[in-house]
Amino acid sequence: MKKQISALLLAAALSVSFAAGCGGKQPEETAAAAVVHADGEVLANDAEVYRVFVTDTEGKPVADASVQFCSDLSCTLQKTDADGMASFEAEEGAYT
């Protein structure tokens, strides 16, 4: 029987900095939208590895995005890598 996972993951504090060439100022612009895709894999120790992929509206990976993974007891914050992926190891279950 295939184990089912239920994961709701929040991509938090996504921001992209754009350098401006005038007056030495470098304004920050917050990303308007991001797409978050999650999948899971069961390990030998019955733990689940949840992978979260964050892409922009054009489908390009978003590096260094903050992704928060929460259970009833605690939250863990990870940053996405160059491929837009963050991963979390936890017991199989429902998370937000």
Buried (B, 14 or more C-beta within 10 A) or exposed (E): EEEEBEBEBBBEEBEBEEEEEEEEEEEEEEBEEBBBEBEBEEEEEEEBEBBBBBBBEEEEBBBEBBBBBBBEEEEBEBEBEEEBBBBBEBEBEEBE
